[in-house]
Amino acid sequence: MPESSNPPAVSSSPWSPLRIPLFRNLLIADFASDVGSFMQGVGAAWLMTSLSSSPLQIALIQTATALPFFILALPAGSIGDIVDRRKLILGTESWMLAIAVILVIATFAHLISPWLLLLLTFALSIGDAMESPAWRAIFPELVPKEELSPALTLNGIEFNLARAAGPALGGVIIAVAGVSTAFLLNVLSFLGVIVVIARWKRQVPRSNLPVESFTGATSAAIRYVRYSPGIGRLLVRSAFVIFFSSAFWALLPAVAKNISHSSLGYGLLLGFFGTGAVLGAVALQRLRKRYSIETVVAVATAVFACVLAATALVPQLWILCLFSFFGGAAWTIFMSVFNTLIQRLAPDWVRARVLAVYLFVFQGSMAIGSVLWGVLAEHTSLAKALLASGVGIAACLLLRLPFPLPEPSAALDAWNHWPKPTMFAEPGPDEGPVLVTSEYKVDPGKAEEFLEAIYKFQRIRRRDGATRWGVYYDSEFSGVYLETFLVDSWAEHQRQHDRFTVADRATEDQVLRYALDPVRTRHFIYARKDRGTASS
């Protein structure tokens, strides 16, 4: 992207969402929950170093954390868009609370083993994976649209403050009172979020259409991402960056164990990382005003590559803490950019599902990368694995050429301007497939320009629900063209109307500019033999 590209608009008041009580209370409760989660993560990683000396088993803690997102992200996103998100969050928080209690009991009773620790870590992450798409999708419900960007930034600052405080506090608690105490505090940290969400009087959106099926909702998510080129490019960029950076998270416990035989060393490294992440989140607001997204992400990626190399080569804890600080700043910069972009590239009806696809790619890259870097460290050395990952993430700088980051759209509101068709009988919601045809009369001399414009409709129609699409010319009358597309059911076609956005209006205006007469649109429902034909 050229240097002159305009970055996304940034609110002049980054603290304004804190005036909203629900957002403020949820942010505070989430901070406590994230601190507890980071303490639990430090405790699990450090406990594994006590139970096993294998770099692979230590790295598997990161895999057990990330793998549920890889497996469950798509189902979780579909569920998050078709059920009450408030109830879903309450259910998943309760699940994680119960698993955390089991982990505390097993640790206090000295029943924990490497594989039981991995199993319970995996179970905790199942709850997080099921909750995350819905959690991220509620932000547009908590704040006005113009304050979404600062709200997401504040959420990032909260998370990184927790990243700074949680590991350091966890390291101290583990050193003084043991891993079991850190796990117990994590149990208590869930209570705040449960109370705030339980008291939230959420207005559930109403629709006259039947609720989407789980299969249909999942198919719609995959279809939307497939026919959204900007989202596709963002997913590719994030997948490669996360795959190579996963070596840092997977192997840092083993590095900390080698250079510091106390949990305080590991806590300090993560504490410095979190502190750098907070400052990175604050600096990001200024950087995005002055530089293009590509420049900001490129600098952050290069810095993180240097941090990976330093983690491999530097044996002194205090120097490594300094590099960890810069690593935290770099990490939060490119992760905040990715997170904000994916939020602003998806309309509300599919937001949780698109976020789920993003989490699927993110955590899948993290899970696969953690295993591979652990295997490489097991068969070579920690230093060689970290150096290889550093070279890999540096090579990601070349991805800006074939996969430039997309510009977010500010016009994702629905624009359902089509009149309801006149029918002698209203089809049932499940009737279909539905064949929709639109007839255009155009100047034969402008046929080439018309076809160039209407073929842009293909991506929009397929993105919003069409399973087939085509344009045909009339062999008898010059300048007559028929656009056709097929939708699975009448209900799905009605949803298709609600999925057309203000941003798509420019494409439609360009097509209609070539129409000499009003466009005639017709709807045909598949006629089944056992149903017969309706009569007026």
C-alpha positions in Angstrom: 0.0 0.0 0.0 1.5 3.4 -0.9 2.6 5.7 1.8 -0.1 8.2 0.9 -2.9 5.7 1.7 -5.3 7.1 4.2 -5.4 5.1 7.5 -8.7 4.4 9.1 -10.3 7.2 11.0 -9.3 7.4 14.6 -11.5 8.9 17.3 -10.1 12.2 18.8 -11.3 11.0 22.2 -10.0 7.5 22.9 -11.4 7.5 26.4 -15.0 8.5 25.5 -16.4 4.9 25.7 -15.6 4.8 29.4 -18.6 7.2 29.9 -20.9 4.3 29.1 -21.5 2.4 32.4 -22.0 -1.1 30.9 -18.9 -0.9 28.8 -16.9 0.5 31.7 -18.1 -2.2 34.1 -17.5 -5.0 31.6 -14.0 -3.6 30.9 -13.1 -3.7 34.6 -14.5 -7.1 35.1 -12.7 -8.4 32.0 -9.5 -7.0 33.3 -9.8 -9.0 36.5 -10.7 -12.1 34.5 -7.7 -11.6 32.1 -5.3 -11.1 35.0 -6.6 -14.4 36.4 -6.2 -16.1 33.0 -2.6 -14.9 32.6 -1.8 -16.1 36.1 -3.3 -19.5 35.2 -1.3 -19.6 32.0 2.0 -18.8 33.8 1.1 -21.4 36.4 0.3 -24.1 33.8 3.4 -23.4 31.8 5.7 -23.4 34.9 4.0 -26.4 36.4 4.7 -28.3 33.2 8.4 -27.4 33.4 8.3 -29.1 36.9 6.4 -32.2 35.6 8.4 -32.7 32.4 11.8 -31.5 30.9 10.6 -32.2 27.3 10.5 -29.0 25.2 7.7 -30.7 23.2 5.5 -31.3 26.2 6.1 -27.7 27.4 5.2 -26.4 24.0 2.0 -28.5 24.0 0.6 -26.2 26.7 0.4 -23.6 24.0 -1.1 -26.1 21.6 -3.7 -27.2 24.2 -4.7 -23.5 24.6 -4.9 -22.8 20.9 -6.3 -26.0 19.4 -9.9 -25.6 20.6 -10.1 -22.3 18.7 -8.9 -24.2 15.6 -11.6 -26.9 16.1 -14.5 -24.9 17.4 -14.1 -21.4 15.9 -16.5 -21.9 13.0 -19.3 -23.6 15.0 -18.8 -21.0 17.8 -19.2 -18.1 15.3 -22.4 -19.6 13.8 -23.9 -20.1 17.3 -22.8 -16.6 18.2 -24.9 -15.1 15.3 -28.0 -17.3 15.7 -28.5 -17.4 19.6 -28.6 -14.8 22.3 -25.0 -13.8 22.7 -25.6 -12.8 26.4 -26.8 -16.3 27.3 -23.9 -17.9 25.3 -21.3 -15.8 27.2 -22.9 -16.7 30.6 -22.9 -20.4 29.7 -19.2 -20.5 28.6 -18.1 -18.4 31.6 -19.8 -21.0 33.9 -18.1 -23.8 32.0 -14.7 -22.3 32.5 -15.4 -21.6 36.2 -16.2 -25.3 36.7 -13.1 -26.5 34.9 -10.9 -24.0 36.8 -12.3 -25.4 40.1 -11.4 -29.0 39.0 -7.9 -27.8 38.2 -7.5 -26.3 41.6 -8.7 -29.4 43.4 -6.4 -31.7 41.3 -3.4 -29.5 42.0 -4.0 -29.1 45.7 -4.6 -32.9 46.0 -1.3 -33.6 44.1 -3.2 -35.5 41.4 -1.9 -33.5 38.5 0.2 -35.1 35.8 1.5 -33.7 32.4 -1.4 -35.2 30.5 -4.1 -34.2 33.0 -2.7 -30.7 33.0 -2.9 -30.6 29.2 -6.5 -32.0 29.3 -7.7 -29.4 31.7 -6.0 -26.6 29.8 -7.7 -27.9 26.7 -11.1 -27.9 28.5 -10.6 -24.4 29.7 -9.8 -23.2 26.2 -12.9 -24.9 24.9 -15.0 -22.4 26.9 -12.9 -19.5 25.7 -13.1 -20.7 22.0 -16.9 -21.0 22.2 -17.2 -17.5 23.8 -14.7 -15.5 21.8 -16.6 -14.8 18.6 -19.7 -13.7 20.5 -17.6 -11.7 23.0 -15.9 -9.7 20.2 -19.2 -9.3 18.3 -21.0 -7.6 21.2 -18.8 -4.5 21.1 -21.0 -2.7 18.5 -23.9 -3.3 20.9 -22.1 -1.7 23.9 -21.0 1.5 22.3 -22.2 3.8 19.5 -20.8 3.2 16.0 -18.5 6.2 16.1 -16.9 5.0 19.3 -16.3 1.4 18.2 -12.6 2.0 17.3 -11.7 3.6 20.6 -13.7 0.9 22.4 -11.6 -1.8 20.7 -8.4 0.1 21.5 -9.4 0.4 25.2 -10.2 -3.3 25.1 -6.7 -3.9 23.7 -5.1 -1.7 26.4 -7.1 -3.6 29.1 -5.9 -6.9 27.7 -2.3 -5.8 27.6 -2.4 -4.2 31.1 -3.6 -7.7 32.2 -0.7 -9.2 30.2 1.7 -7.0 32.1 0.2 -7.5 35.6 -1.0 -11.1 35.4 2.3 -12.9 34.6 4.3 -10.8 37.0 1.8 -11.3 39.8 1.5 -14.9 38.9 5.3 -15.4 39.1 5.3 -13.8 42.6 2.3 -15.8 43.8 3.8 -19.1 42.5 7.1 -18.4 44.1 5.6 -17.4 47.5 2.4 -19.5 47.7 2.6 -22.1 45.0 0.9 -22.9 41.7 -2.3 -24.0 43.4 -2.9 -20.5 44.8 -2.5 -18.9 41.3 -5.1 -21.4 40.0 -7.5 -20.5 42.9 -7.3 -16.8 42.1 -8.2 -17.6 38.5 -11.4 -19.3 39.8 -12.4 -16.0 41.6 -11.6 -13.9 38.5 -14.5 -15.3 36.6 -17.1 -14.0 39.0 -17.0 -10.3 37.9 -17.8 -11.0 34.2 -20.6 -13.4 35.2 -22.2 -10.7 37.4 -21.9 -7.9 34.8 -23.2 -10.1 31.9 -26.1 -11.5 34.1 -27.2 -7.9 34.8 -27.0 -6.8 31.2 -30.5 -6.1 29.8 -29.6 -6.9 26.2 -32.1 -6.0 23.5 -32.3 -9.2 21.3 -32.7 -8.2 17.6 -36.1 -9.3 16.3 -36.8 -10.7 12.8 -39.8 -12.0 11.0 -37.6 -14.6 9.3 -37.0 -18.0 10.9 -33.7 -18.4 12.7 -30.9 -19.6 10.5 -30.0 -23.3 10.9 -26.5 -24.1 12.2 -25.5 -25.6 8.9 -26.9 -22.7 6.9 -25.2 -20.1 9.2 -21.8 -21.9 8.9 -22.1 -22.1 5.1 -23.0 -18.4 5.0 -19.9 -17.5 6.9 -17.6 -19.5 4.6 -19.3 -18.1 1.6 -19.0 -14.5 2.9 -15.3 -14.9 3.6 -14.7 -16.6 0.2 -16.2 -13.7 -1.7 -14.7 -10.9 0.3 -11.2 -10.4 -1.1 -10.1 -8.0 1.6 -10.9 -10.4 4.4 -9.1 -13.2 2.5 -5.9 -11.1 2.2 -6.1 -10.2 5.9 -6.4 -13.8 6.9 -3.4 -14.8 4.8 -1.3 -12.1 6.3 -2.3 -12.9 9.9 -1.8 -16.7 9.4 1.8 -16.4 8.4 2.7 -13.8 11.0 1.1 -15.8 13.8 2.6 -19.1 12.6 6.1 -17.8 12.9 5.6 -15.7 16.1 4.0 -18.7 17.8 7.6 -20.0 18.6 8.0 -17.1 21.1 4.9 -18.2 23.1 5.6 -21.9 22.8 9.3 -21.9 23.7 9.6 -18.9 26.1 8.9 -21.1 29.2 11.8 -23.4 28.3 14.1 -20.4 27.6 13.1 -18.8 31.0 13.7 -22.2 32.8 17.3 -22.3 31.3 18.3 -18.7 32.2 16.3 -18.4 35.5 15.4 -21.3 37.7 12.6 -19.4 39.4 9.1 -18.7 38.2 9.9 -15.0 38.8 12.1 -15.0 35.7 9.3 -16.2 33.5 6.8 -13.8 35.1 9.3 -10.9 34.6 9.6 -11.7 30.9 5.9 -11.8 30.4 5.5 -8.7 32.6 7.9 -6.7 30.5 6.1 -8.0 27.4 2.8 -6.8 28.7 4.1 -3.4 29.7 5.5 -2.9 26.2 2.2 -4.0 24.8 0.4 -1.3 26.8 2.7 1.4 25.5 2.4 -0.1 22.0 -1.4 0.2 22.1 -1.1 3.9 23.2 1.5 4.6 20.5 -0.6 2.9 17.8 -3.2 5.8 17.9 -0.5 8.3 16.9 1.2 6.0 14.4 -2.0 5.4 12.5 -2.6 9.1 12.1 0.9 9.6 10.6 1.7 6.5 8.6 -0.1 3.9 6.4 -1.3 0.6 7.9 1.3 -1.2 5.9 4.2 0.8 7.2 3.0 0.4 10.8 2.6 -3.4 10.4 5.9 -3.8 8.6 7.9 -2.0 11.3 6.2 -4.0 14.1 6.9 -7.3 12.2 10.6 -6.4 11.8 10.9 -5.6 15.5 9.3 -8.9 16.5 11.8 -10.8 14.2 14.6 -9.1 16.1 13.0 -10.1 19.4 12.9 -13.8 18.3 16.5 -13.7 17.4 17.4 -12.1 20.7 15.4 -14.7 22.6 17.5 -17.4 20.9 20.9 -15.8 21.5 20.8 -13.6 24.6 21.5 -15.6 27.9 21.1 -12.6 30.3 17.6 -12.2 31.9 17.7 -8.4 32.2 18.7 -7.9 28.5 16.0 -10.4 27.4 13.4 -8.5 29.5 14.3 -5.4 27.5 13.8 -7.2 24.2 10.6 -8.7 25.6 9.4 -5.1 26.2 9.8 -4.2 22.6 8.3 -7.5 21.6 5.2 -6.6 23.5 4.9 -3.3 21.7 5.4 -4.9 18.3 2.9 -7.7 19.0 0.1 -5.4 20.2 0.6 -3.1 17.2 0.1 -5.7 14.5 -2.5 -7.6 16.4 -4.5 -4.5 17.1 -4.4 -3.5 13.4 -5.6 -7.0 12.4 -8.3 -7.1 15.1 -9.7 -3.7 14.2 -9.6 -4.4 10.4 -11.6 -7.7 10.8 -14.2 -5.9 12.9 -14.6 -3.2 10.3 -14.8 -5.5 7.3 -17.8 -7.5 8.5 -21.5 -6.3 8.8 -23.5 -7.1 11.9 -25.4 -10.1 10.6 -22.2 -12.1 10.0 -19.7 -10.4 12.4 -19.4 -13.2 14.9 -18.9 -15.8 12.1 -16.3 -13.7 10.3 -14.5 -13.2 13.7 -14.8 -16.9 14.2 -13.0 -17.6 10.8 -10.3 -15.1 11.9 -9.9 -16.9 15.2 -9.9 -20.2 13.4 -6.9 -19.0 11.3 -5.2 -17.3 14.2 -5.4 -20.1 16.7 -4.9 -22.8 14.1 -1.6 -21.1 13.1 -0.7 -20.8 16.8 -1.6 -24.5 17.5 0.2 -25.9 14.5 3.2 -23.6 14.9 3.6 -24.4 18.6 3.8 -28.2 17.8 6.2 -27.7 14.9 8.5 -25.3 16.8 8.4 -27.7 19.8 9.4 -30.6 17.6 12.2 -28.6 15.9 13.5 -27.5 19.4 13.4 -31.1 20.6 15.4 -32.4 17.6 17.8 -29.5 17.3 17.9 -26.8 20.0 15.8 -23.9 21.4 18.1 -21.4 19.7 17.9 -22.9 16.2 14.1 -23.1 16.4 13.8 -19.5 17.6 16.2 -18.3 14.9 14.3 -20.1 12.2 11.0 -18.5 13.3 12.7 -15.1 13.3 13.8 -15.5 9.7 10.3 -16.7 8.8 8.5 -13.7 10.3 11.0 -11.4 8.7 10.1 -13.0 5.3 6.5 -12.1 6.0 7.4 -8.5 5.1 7.3 -9.6 1.5 3.6 -10.5 1.8 2.5 -6.9 1.4 3.1 -7.2 -2.3 0.7 -10.1 -3.3 -1.6 -9.6 -0.2 -1.9 -5.9 0.6 -4.0 -5.1 3.7 -7.5 -4.0 2.9 -9.1 -0.6 3.5 -12.0 -1.0 5.9 -15.4 0.1 4.7 -17.5 2.6 6.7 -20.7 1.7 4.9 -21.6 -1.8 6.1 -25.2 -0.9 7.2 -27.9 -2.8 5.4 -29.5 -1.1 2.5 -32.7 -3.0 1.7 -34.2 -0.8 -1.0 -35.9 -3.4 -3.1 -39.7 -3.4 -3.2 -41.5 -6.5 -2.0 -42.5 -8.5 -5.1 -46.2 -8.9 -6.0 -47.2 -12.6 -5.6 -50.4 -14.6 -5.9 -49.2 -16.8 -3.0 -46.4 -16.2 -0.5 -43.9 -19.0 -0.6 -43.0 -20.9 2.6 -39.7 -20.0 4.2 -38.2 -23.4 3.3 -39.5 -23.5 -0.3 -36.8 -23.5 -2.9 -34.4 -23.3 -4.5 -35.3 -19.8 -5.7 -34.3 -18.6 -9.1 -34.1 -14.8 -9.4 -33.8 -13.1 -12.8 -33.3 -9.5 -13.7 -33.7 -8.3 -17.3 -31.7 -5.4 -18.5 -32.1 -3.5 -21.8 -28.8 -1.7 -22.7 -27.3 0.2 -25.6 -25.5 -2.5 -27.8 -22.7 0.0 -28.2 -22.1 -0.1 -24.5 -22.5 -3.8 -24.0 -18.8 -4.3 -23.1 -18.9 -1.7 -20.4 -22.2 -3.1 -19.0 -20.8 -6.6 -18.7 -17.7 -5.2 -17.0 -19.9 -3.6 -14.4 -22.4 -6.4 -13.9 -19.8 -9.0 -13.4 -18.9 -7.2 -10.2 -22.3 -8.2 -9.0 -21.2 -11.9 -9.0 -19.1 -11.5 -5.9 -21.9 -9.6 -4.0 -24.6 -12.0 -5.0 -22.5 -15.1 -4.0 -21.3 -13.4 -0.8 -24.8 -12.7 0.3 -26.3 -16.2 -0.4 -26.4 -17.1 -4.1 -25.1 -20.6 -4.9 -25.0 -19.9 -8.7 -24.8 -16.8 -10.8 -24.7 -15.9 -14.5 -25.4 -13.4 -17.2 -27.0 -14.4 -20.5 -27.7 -12.4 -23.7 -30.9 -12.6 -25.8 -30.1 -14.2 -29.2 -33.2 -12.6 -30.8 -33.1 -9.0 -29.4 -29.9 -7.1 -29.4 -28.9 -5.4 -26.1 -31.1 -7.6 -23.9 -29.3 -9.3 -21.0 -30.6 -11.6 -18.2 -28.9 -11.8 -14.8 -29.8 -14.9 -12.9 -28.8 -16.3 -9.6 -30.0 -19.3 -7.5 -30.6 -19.2 -3.7 -31.3 -22.2 -1.5 -34.7 -21.1 -0.1 -37.2 -18.3 0.0 -36.1 -17.3 3.6 -32.5 -17.2 2.4 -33.4 -14.9 -0.4 -35.2 -12.6 2.0 -32.1 -12.5 4.2 -30.1 -11.7 1.0 -32.1 -8.4 0.8 -31.0 -7.5 4.3 -27.4 -8.3 3.5 -27.0 -5.8 0.7 -25.0 -2.9 2.2 -24.7 0.8 1.5 -21.1 0.1 0.2 -22.7 -2.2 -2.5 -24.8 0.7 -3.7 -22.0 2.1 -5.9 -21.8 -1.2 -7.8 -25.5 -1.3 -8.3 -25.6 2.4 -9.5 -22.8 1.6 -12.0 -24.9 -1.3 -13.4 -28.2 0.6 -13.6 -26.4 3.5 -15.4 -26.5 1.4 -18.5 -30.1 0.3 -18.3 -32.3 2.0 -20.8 -35.6 0.8 -19.3 -36.6 -0.1 -15.7 -35.1 -3.4 -14.7 -37.6 -6.2 -14.5 -36.9 -8.7 -11.7 -38.8 -12.0 -11.3 -38.7 -14.8 -8.7 -39.2 -18.5 -9.6 -39.7 -21.2 -7.0 -38.6 -24.8 -7.8 -41.8 -26.7 -8.7 -41.8 -30.2 -7.1 -44.0 -32.9 -8.5 -45.4 -33.9 -5.2 -46.5 -30.2 -4.5 -48.1 -29.5 -7.8 -48.5 -25.9 -9.0 -50.3 -23.0 -7.2 -53.1 -21.2 -8.9 -54.3 -17.7 -8.4 
